[in-house]
Amino acid sequence: VYVFEDGEWKISQHHSSVMPEGTKPQPITEEEVKNLFYLWNSALATEDPDAVAKRYASKAVLLPTVSDVPRTDYALIKDYFVGFLKKQPQGE
């Protein structure tokens, strides 16, 4: 789920297989989805936890796939990506 914050789209809630309950996302086009994914994947490619964490909104919730700890603020999200980026992930 994305929110428009500080002049750009940022990830608000992120989980690989479950949509958050009670959230009504605004419809976006397939091209917009692809572009947002490209921005996130490009941030991963930097291998910089700060660059990836900045893709998330200020009140984002990340339910990571390789951790059982919900990440609910910038510091926790960045901390998750410190370890995750060591795996050199890239989406397709």
Secondary structure, DSSP 8 states (H G I E B T S, - for coil): -EEEETTEEEEEEEESS---TT-------HHHHHHHHHHHHHHHHTT-HHHHHTTEEEEEEEE-TT-SS-B-SHHHHHHHHHHHGGG-----
